[in-house]
Amino acid sequence: MSLSHLSRSCKSTIARERSTTCATCRKTPLSRPSRPASPSYTSLTMATACRSRPPEGKSDGLDLFLREHTTKGLKVYHEEFMLIQKVFLFISKGEYKQSASIGVPAWLRKIPGMEFRTNNQQWKDEMANFTTLIVDMIKKERLFAPQGGPIILAQIENEYEYAMVPGDAGKEYIKWCAKFAESLNVGLPWIMCQQSDAPQPMINTCNNYYCDNFTPNNPNSPKFWTENWLGWFKHWGDPDPHRPAEDLAFAVARFYQSKGTLQNYYMYHGGTNFGRTPGGPYITTSYDYDAPLDEYGNIKQPKWGHLKELHAALKLMEKSLTYGEVNNTDFGNGVAATKFSYNATVSGCFLSNANQYFDATLEYQGTKYFLPAWSVSILPDCKQEVYNTARVTTQTSIMVKKPNKADDEASDLKWSWRSETLGSSVRGLGGNFTENKLLEQITTAVDESDYLWYMTSVDITHKQEMTLRVSTTGHVLHAFVNGQLVGSQYGRNGNLAFVFEQTAKFKAGKNHISLLSVTVGLKNIGQHYELDPAGIVGGPVQLIGGNITIDLSTNAWSYKIGLDGEKTKVYLDNPDHKWFSGMIPTQRPFTWYKTTFETPLGLDPVVVDLLGMGKGAAWVNGNSIGRFWPNYTASADGCNGCDYRGTYSSEKCQTGCGEPSQRWYHVPRSFLKPGEPNTLVLFEEAGGDPAQVDFQTVTVGTACSTAEPGKTLNLSCQGGRTISNIDFASLGDPKGTCGSYQKGGCESDELYSLISEECVGKESCSIQIGENLLGKGNCSNTSSKSLVVQATC
């Protein structure tokens, strides 16, 4: 397959799998340390293309391809396209498993001499074993293109440039990766994402918000944009990031204007970090990523529709983009025109205004075109503009959470509870082993649990108050003295390491000190990140009283991995597990809660609202829906509105400041049992109140659309819902935005009635903006006659 003849775009399609897990995270283009990356150990990435009729007998059309991540590993979707996902699997004790460090198992750190992602034989041996296993599995299923399958590209390593070890070791490792990839004989081109020195025949590609200025390191290589970041991931304690549809479309159009070959959206479908799969540390359970298909599978408008229209416009230029000669004209001040000409009969043009401050009017080939700031116009015939990236004409949808309306559902959930069994742990009993030092948590717990107990005892000569001081590398610490919780603390604002200090009462004689260290996702990016510790490694742990300091760091420390409730699996239905009803304790750390609920009616995605809870984990019918932490409030600063113009960063268009980092948690319908009681189990680590917990469904609540004369206005609901009311209709210049429009000068009862008759009671409606409609708004005193409609679903 010759990549030089692959088409640059075909009509985008939708993956419809709802319960998606996206355990891969991204970091900022300029500041890399805080960003979790794709797993390096999962070193093979596959892509597929939309199959279209090849022009003039050439190669198949190559589209933007979508990638999803699920808890089920390797999976192929057969919709309008075929999709191979990145595989988040690794071998652990003879089986495949997921990891809190996203694909790199903790046990790799325990291999003597192991160094991650460098010219290290132990690493290369493990990487080769795993990658060969995956390739052999794919060959067996005949999924590679030379076998008749849908896979047309293969990737080795990922964004290594951000974690590359200085000196020869990193360079030799990249050479080894390339040689090893070629030895697998898959019959496909191999790519290296974000690796400017990728050796031939590897194709180096771009991952970023913008890749129009990217140039491959080989002039014969196609220009690939393998990750177009549609939004951004979220940390506990951060607001919600959003990337405007106008800026995203601008970036895509600029890429193809600059002779781009392929671009892939990351993420086209948002997802959920079920279980303990989030990396980070401190990545939220939601991995919505502001994707066109959100975490639950709902269409996110206007982003989805604006991109659909963009790719429809690009599809009209397919032949000229694929085979045309390119001519660029720079008009200055950020304004430029690019013409793709093929056989003197087929041509397509891009007109761009990269100035973020000023609109422009450009006269091109005898016609004047208005170019808003930071926009690109697409002219498939170099005459008529069919699309401008800054003009959003598709529907805007406001999503809402609706109450669970299952039949016979009680107004309040009935709860039972039980305490986490702490007795032996807080008395220093039940340890798995003992060491005379403070161990690193990741290599000690080997990813079996977020929780690791450090337990010791100390003799005190007389009864007194002393300060317990613990230096920890994070992420959370709960301290017990003689069975009593004396304090808890967690790292904040990116500072995971901290010093815990708390006064406690000590008795004469032997005193027990138990420290419960908790991780919240593991780091998976950076140079030698396997050396980055977690837990109370090295300490020191000290007791300070008056002028006396007792260093306990070299005491005999007993270690115990996990919680008792984890080991006994109290989140499963088991008659041997005793639960209590009646008075439900609240704001009590280390408490398990259980309730039952009916499956919400309909097909809309289901969420559970955990407002009122503190920090912990949740299970539905024994399936983990992830960590929760709703009492971790997002910072109050940073939500300053949003202007799509100008270079995007994840801090630019935030919402949710001062609100819970994550309040709603996805419950896939595949986890539920229609017609039977479902069980929700919560482990509350910090203290909370389940009284406010509630199951809801997510759907379109309000839909708004606008269209100019001669165009068609479209409105639609989702999930089989119908339009119940027309809230607003105006022909003119209404003020405000969707959900808060205010009347302009062109409203009328006749206009409202006409639109209501056309739309109410239907799942969708389309209204042609013709002369018969333009006269209904009494708009003699206004210059604009665009129709603006807001509806309730």
N, C-alpha and C positions, 0 to 999 in steps of 0.2 A: 504493500500500500504506500503510495507516494504522498507524503504529507504536503508537498508543495502544491498539490492540486486539490486539496480538501476545501470544500466550501466553508465560509466563515460563519454562517448562521442558518438555522432552520427554525421553524415555529416552535416556541417553547411549549413544554408539556408539564403535567403535574404528577408528582408522586402522591399517592393517596393513603399510604400507610400512616395511621394516626399515632400509634404509640411508639414514637421515635426517641432514641437515646442519642444524645450528642455529647460525648464525653471529651471531645477535642476542643481545645481553647486556643485563642489567638492573642498575640501581644501587639503593642503599639509599634508602628513602623520605626520610630526613632528611639523609643525608650523600652528596651527589651526585657529587663530583669523581671518585671511584674507579670509578664505574659506567659501563660501555659501554652505549649505548642502541641502540634500533632505528635503522636508517639514515634520516637525514632526507632524503637524496637519493632514496632509494626511498620516494617520498612518497605512494604509493597502497597502501592495505591493503583487502583484500576479506574479507567474512565470509559464511558461508552458514548456513542453519538446517535442523534436522531438519524434514521435512515430515510433519505429522500432520493428521488430519481436523479441519477448522476447526469449532469449536463454534457451533451455531446460524447457520451461514452466514457467520461472521465470517472474519477473516484467518487465514492459516496459523499453526500453532504455532511459536513461536520458541524454540529451544533454546540452551543453551550450545554454542558452536561451537569446533572444534578448528582449530589452525593448525600446520602443519609447514613446515620449510624444507629444501629439497633442493638438491643440486648441479645439478639439471636445470632450474632456473628455474621458469617457470609450468607447473603441472600440475594436473589435475583427477582426484580419486579418486571412483570410483563404488562405494561399499560400501552400507551401509544409509543413508548420507547422502551428500551431495555436498559437496566441500570445495575452496575456492579458497585457495591459500596466499598469504602475503605474498611478493612477487616481489623477489628480490635480484639485480637485473640493472641494468646501466648500459651506456651506449655508450662503448666505448673503441676508438679507431682503426677505427671501422666495424663492430665486433663486440661481442657481449655477453660480459661477463667478470665474474669475482668478484674481490674485493679483500680485502687484509689489513685494511682499514679498514671493512669491512662495507658495501659498497654505494656508498660515495663514492670515486670514482676519484682517485688521487693527481694525475693530470694536471690536475684542476680547479684545484689550487693554483697552477698555472703560468699560468693565464689572467690577463692584466694587469687589475688592479683588482678581482679576485675577493675577496669576503667571503662566508663560509658562513652560511646561515640568518639572513639579515637583509634589510632593504630595499635590496638590492644588485641592480642590473640584470643584471649578468653571472650571478649566481646564479639569479635568477628566469628568465632566458632558458634556461639549461641545465635547470632544474627543469621548466619548461613544455614544453620539447622532449621530455624523457624521459617525463613523465607523459602527455602527449598520445599519444606512441607506444604506451605500454602500454594506455591506454584504447581507442585505435583497434584494437589487437590483440584486446582482449576483445570489443569491439563486433562485430568481424568474425566471431568465433566464437559470437556471440549468447549470451553468458553472463550478461548483466545480466537481472535479474528481469523488467523490462518486455518483454524479448525472449524470455521463456520460460526463461531460465537460472536458476541457483541463487544468484546474487549479489544480496543484499538490502541491503547497506550498503557505503559507500565511505569511505575515510579519507584525509584530506590532512594532511601533517605528522605528527609523533609526539612527544609529551612535550616540546614546544617550551618549555613553561613552565620546565623545568629548565635550558634553555640560552638563554633569551630575552635578547636584548641590551637593556640598560636604555635608557629614553628612548623617543622617538617611532619610532626605526627598527624596533624589535621589534614595536610595535603596528601600524605601517603594513604590515609584512611579513605579519602574521597576517590583516589585512584583505585584503591582496592574495591570500593563499592561498585565503581563502573565496570571493572574487569569481572567481578563476581556476577553482576547483573547480566552481562553479555554471555557468561558461561551457562546461564539457565536456558538459553535457546528457546525463548518464547516466540520468536518470529515477529516481534513488534519493536517499535521505537521505544527507548527508555528516556524518561525525563528526570531531572533533578530540580526541584522547586527552590527558588531563591538561592541559587548556588552559582555565582558569577564565574567561578573557575571550574565549572563542571567539565571534566575531560571528555573528549570525543570518544564514541559517538553519542554520549549523553546530550540531550537537549536541555539547556538551562531555561527556566521559566520564571515568571514574575508572580509574587503573591503580595497584594497591597490593596489600598483603596483606589489607587490610580496606577495604570501601567501604560499610558500612552507614550511616555518617554522611555520605556524599556527597550533595550536593544539586545538581542541574543549575542552570545560571545562568538558565534560562528555565523558569517553572512549567509550561509546556506541553510541555516536553521529557521523554522517557522517561528513566528512571534506568538508565544502562548502566555495567556493570563490564567494561571491555574487556580488562583483563589482571589476572587473579587469579593472583598469583605462587605457584605450587605448591611451589616450593623456591627455589634460588638457583644461579647459576653459580659457577664455581670459578677461582681464580687459582693459578698455579704458586706453591708455598710455603704454600698454605692447606689446612686440613683440609676434609673433605667436609661440606657443609651438608645438613641434612635438615629438612623441615617435617612435624610429626606429622599423621597423618590426622585426629585428633580436632580439632586447631585449624583445619585447613583446612575440615572439614565445619562447624564452628562458624561460621566466617566466611561461608560460603555461606548457611547457614540464617539468620543474622542479616541478611544482605543482602536475602533475599526477605521476611523478617519486616518489614523497613523499607521495603517496597513497591518493591523492585528489579524491573526489567523483564527485563534480560538480563545474564548473566555468562559470561565466556569464560575458560577456563583457559590460563595461560601457564606452563610448557609442558605440554600433555597428553601429548605424546610427546617424550621426550628425544632427543638427537641427537649427532652427531659433527661437529666442525669439521675436515673433511678439507682437505688441502692447506694453504694459508696463509690460510684464511678467518677464523681467530679474530681478534677485535678485542682491545681491552684498553687498554693492553698487558698481557701476561702472562696471558691467558685460556688455560686448558688446552684440549687437543684434545677431551677429553670435554665434552659439554654435556648431561650426563644430567639435571641440574636437579631430581633427586629426583622425576621425573615418574611418573604412574601407569603409563604405558608407558615403560620405561626406554630408555636409549641404543640398545639392541639390538632393541627391540620386545617384550621380555618383559613380562608383566603383573607389576607391582610390588604385592605384597600386604603389608599390608592396605589400602594407600591406594586402589588401584583398586576393590576390592570395597566398601569403606566409602563411597566416592563413588557407586558404582552404586546401593547401597541408599538413599543420600540422595536421589538423583534419582528413584528409584522412589517414594519417599514424597512428594516434591514433586509428582510427576505425578498422584498421587491427589487433590491439591488444585488441579489446573489451573483448573477453572472458577471456584472461589471466589477464587483468586489473580488471575485475569484480570479478573473482573467484579465482585468483591465490594467492599462497603463495609468500611472498616477501623475497628476500635475498639481502642485501646490502653489497658491498665491497668498502672500502675506500682505494684508492691508494696514498693518500697524495697530497699536493699542489693543493687542489681543485678538483682533479680528482676522480670520483666515478663511480661505475656500480651498477645498480639495476635490478634484474631479477624477473619477475613475472612468476611463474610456476603453471600449472593447470593440474592435472591428469597425470603428468609425460609425457604427450604428447604435450601439448600446452604451449609455453613459449614466452615471449616478454621481450626485454631489453632496458634500457636507459643507455647510456654512457654520462657522463657529465663532463665538464671542467668549473668550476666556478671561475677559476683564470682569472682575467680581463687583465692580462699583457702577459701571456705566452701561446702559443699553446702547445699541448701535443700529443704524439704518444703513444697509449695504446695498449698493447698486452692483448687480452681478449679471453679466450677459444681457444687459438691457432691461433688467427688472429689478425693482427695489424690494428688499426683504428687511423686515424688522427682526432684530436679534436681541432678545433680552440678555441682560448680563448673565454670565456663567451659563451659557446654553449652546446647544447645537441644533441646527435645523437639518432635516434630511429631505433631499429632493431626489427621488429615485430616477427621474428623467432629466435632472438638472434644470427643471423649469418650475414645477409645482411643489411647494412645500407640503409634505404629508404629515410631518411630525416635528415638534420642537420639544426639547427635553425639559424646558421650564414651564410649558403650558400643560398642566395636568387637567385632562378632560374626563378621566375615568371617575367612577364612584368613590366617595370617601365613606368608610364604614366605621362606626363607633361600636366597639364590642362591649357587651354587658354580661354580668353574671345574674342568672335567673334562679329563683328558688327551686329546690327539688319538689316536683309535684307528683311523686310516685303515689300510687293508690295506697290508702291506709297508712301513710307515713305520719308518725307522731310529730307534733309540733316541736318537741324537744327530744333530743337523743337521750337514751337511758344509759348511764355510765356505770361501770364497775371498775375496780382498781386493785392494785397490789403493789407492794413496795419492792424495789430492787433489793435483793439479798446482799447486804453490805457487811453483815456481822463478822464473818471470818476475815474479809479483806481489811476492814478498819481495825482489826485486832492483830494484823500481821500474819494471819494464818492462810493456809491454802496456796502458798506460792508454788510455782512450777520449778523454780531453781533459785539459787542464791549466789551473789557475787559481791566482792568487797569493793565495789565501785558503782558509779551511776552510769548506766548503759544508754546508748542511743536507741530511740524508740522504734524507728522504722526497721532496723535490722533485728531488733529483739522481738517485736510483734509479728514481723514478716507479713504484714498486711492482713492478718487474721481479724483484726478489729481496730476501731479507732481508739480503743481504750487500753491503757497499760498501767497497772498498779506498781508503784515503788513503795516497799514496806520495810520499815526498820524499827528498832527500839533503842531507847537511851535511858540510862540511870541518872536520876537527879537527886541530889543530896537532901533537898528539903522542898516543901511546897512553895511554889512561886509562879509569877507571871513572867513569861519570856516571849521574845519575838521570834517567830519562825520566818526565816528568810530563805527563799528558794530562787535560784537563778535557772531559768528554763529557756530553751530555744523554741518553745511553743508546742501547741497552739493555745490550749486551754488547760488550766490547772484547778483541781479541787483538792483542798488540804484538810485532812482529818487528824485530830489529836485525841487519843484515847477514845476513839469511837465517835467523836463529835465533829461535825463539819465546822471548821473555823473560818473558812473563806474560799472564794472562787475568783478567778481572774482569767481574762483572755487577751491575746494580742489585738491591737486595734490599729487602723489606718496604715496597714502594711507593715507595721512593726510587730513581727510575730514573736520575737524574743522579748522577754520582760523579766523583772524581778518582783516576786511576790513577797509581801511582808504583812504579817498579821500577828497580833498579840494573842496568846493562848495560855490557859492555866495548866500547869504541870504539877503532878503530885510527887511526893517523895517516893523514891524507888523507881521501878521500871515504867516507862511511858512508851506508848505505841504511836508512831507517826506513819500515816499512810497517805501517799500522794497519788492521786489519779490524774494522769496526763492524757490529754485528748488531742488527736489530730483531726483537722477538717480539710481533707484533701492533701495530696502530696505534690511537691514541685516536680515538674517534668521538662524543664528547659534551662539552658544555661551551660556554661562550661563546667564539666565535672559536677553536675548537680547531684550525682549520687553521693557526694561528700557533704552535701548540705544536711544538717542534722534536724531531728525533731525530738521533743521530750527533754528530760532533765539530764542530758548527757554531761557528765563531768561536774555538774552543779556550778558553784558549791551549794550545799544545803547546810544551813547554820542555825543554831539557837543562840540568841543574844539576850543576856540578862545582866543588867548593871555593867560591870567592867569585864564580864566573862563572855567569851565567844566559844561555842563548842561547834567544831566542824564535823559534820556527819558524813561527809562525802565518801570516806573510805570505810564507813561502817559496813556491816554485813547487811546487804539489801536483798530482800526477797522480791521476786517478780511474778506477776500473775497477768496473763493476757486476757482481756475482754471482761465483760460483765456476766454475772450469773444468768440473767435473763436471756442473753444472747446464746449462751451454751445450752440452756434448757429449751430454747426456742418458744418462749411464752407467747410470741406473736402468732403461733399456730393454734388452731382449735385442738385442744387436748384436755379431756376430762380430768387428767391428773393435775392440771394447773389450777390452783385455787384462787378465785377472785372474790372480792368483797363488794357488796352493794350498800345501799343506805346512804349515809352521809359521805360525800365524796371530798377527800382532802384536796385543797388547792394551794398553789404557790409553794409546793413541797417538792424539793429536788429529788431525783432518783425515784420517780414514781411511774408505774405503768398504768395506762387507762385503756379501757375496752368498751366498745359499743357496737350495736348492729344497726343497719340501715337498709332501706329498699333501694334497688337500682332506679335512678332517675328515669323518667319516661322519655321517649323520643330517641333521637340519634345524636343530639348535640354533645360535644365533649363534656366530660365531667371533671370537676375540681372539688377539692375540699378546702374550705376556708379555715385556717388554723389561727386566726386572730385570737389573742388571749393566751396562746401557748408561748413557752420560752425558747428552749433549744432541745433538739432531740432527733428522733427518727420515727417514721410512720410505716405501717404495713396495712394493706387491704387484702383480705383473704389470703394472708401469708405472703403476699408479694410486696417487696419493699418499694415504696414510692419515693424514697430518698430522705435525706436529712432535712429538718426544718429548723428555722431560726427566726421566727417573725418578730421577736422582740429586739432584734438587731436593726435599729432604725438607720435608714440612709441619711447621709449627711444633708444638712439643711441648705448648703450652698451648692451652686452649680446649675440650677434650673433657671436659665436666663432667656427663655424663648429660643426661637430657631430661625435662622436665615440660611436657606440652602446655598446661598452664594459664597464662594470661597472654599478653600481647602478644608476638607472634613477631618475631624478628630473625634474620638469617642466621648470627649467631654463637651462637645459643641451643642448638641440638641438633646439634653437630658430632661427627664420628667421623674416625678416621684420623690423629690427631695423632702426630707423630713418624715417620710412614710416608711412602713416596714419594708426591709429589703426584699422579702418575698412573703406574701400573705397567702396566696392560692397555690395549691399543689395538684398536679395533674394525676388523675385516676383513670387510666385507660379502660375503656369499656370491656376490653378483653380480660381484665382482672375481675370483672363483676359477674354475678350469677343472677340473671333475670328470673324473677319469680321466686327467688329464695332470699333469705336474710344474708346480707353481706356483713363482714366483720372488719372494723377499723381498730387497730391497736396502735397506741402512741407510747413511746418512751420519752418521758419528760426529764431531762437532765438538770435543768436550771430552775424549774419552778414555773407553773402556769396554771391556767384555769380552762378546762375543756368546755365550759358552759356555752361559749360562743362558737364552738366548732359547728360547721354547717356544710352540707353538700349542695352544690349548685351546678348549673350547666352554663356553658359559654356560647354565646351566639351574637349575631348582629342585632343591636338595639335600635340604632339610628343609621339611616343611609341618606347620603346627600350626593347630588350630581348637578353638573352644569353643562350647558351646551350652547354654542353660538348659532346664529341663523344659518340654515342649510345643513346643520348637523343633527345627529340623533342623540337624545338624552336617554340614558339607560339607568334603571334602578333594579336592584335585586336583593332578596334576603337569602339566607343560607339555611341548610338543614330542613328543607321542606316548609319553612315558615312563610307566611304571606304578609304582604303590606297591609297593615291594619289602619293606617291613617296618613294623610298628607298634612304635615305640620306647617309647611311653609312653601310658598310658590311665588316667585317674583320674576318679572321681565324688566330688568334694569340694573340698578346698582345697589343691591342690598349690602348691609354692613355686617361684619362679624364673620364667624366661621361655622362649620358644620356643628350643630348642636346648640348654637347660640346666635343664629341669624337675627337681624333686626330689619324691619321694613325699610325699603327704599322708596321710590316714587312710582312703581309700576305693578302694584298688586291690585287684584280685583276678584270679586266673588265668582265671576264667570270663569276666570282663569283657574281659580282653585277648584271649582266644580268640574271643569273639563279634565284636569289632571287626576282628580280623585276618581272620576268615573273610569278613567283609563287604567289606573294602577291598583286601587284598593281591592283587596281580596285575591290578588295574584302574587305568585312568588317573584315575578319580575315583570317589568313593563318597559316599553320603548316608545319615545315620543319624538316625532319628527318636528323640527323647529321650522315650520313653514309660514307663509303669509297668513294663513287662517288662524294661526296661534299668536302671531306677533301683534295682531290687532286687539287681543283680549286684555292687554295689560295697561292701557291708558298711559302710554309712555311718551307722550308728545314732548315732555320737557326733559327727557334724558337722552344721552348720546349712545348708551349701550342698551342692547336688547337681548342679552344672553339670558337664557332661562335657568333659574336656580331653584331646585326643589329639594326639600327635606322631608323624609318619610320615616314612620315608625314601623318596625317589623314585629 
